[in-house]
Amino acid sequence: MTEEIVDTERIGSAANGLRTANNNINSAFHTLLSKMRQLESWRGAAGTAAQTAMHQIINYNETRSAVVQNYVNILERQVNPSYESVETTNTKLADQFK
């Protein structure tokens, strides 16, 4: 049987990396939104089209951000601690047969 190793430190590191990337992307979108608000006085078909497109992108970012955050939460709260708990329990049970 092949031995499977789960590196919980790497799981935690991956979760932190995803959180940092998500925060950086959100920050860039907040900057973009701020710049877009400066263009609200831009009237006409081109201005309306640009503002509509930017609002759609920003709305998409909110959904994207929530999905990434949910994934980070799963890694931090389910995968990492659950694995540690199962391994600890299995080790204790195995030790009883020694």
Residue pairs with C-beta under 8 A, 6 or more apart in sequence:
6 83
8 80
8 83
8 84
11 75
11 79
11 80
11 83
12 75
12 76
12 80
14 75
15 72
15 75
15 76
15 80
18 68
18 71
18 72
18 75
19 69
19 72
21 68
22 65
22 68
22 69
22 72
25 61
25 64
25 65
26 61
26 65
29 58
29 61
32 54
32 58
33 54
33 58
36 51
36 54
36 58
39 47
39 50
39 51
40 51
42 50
42 51
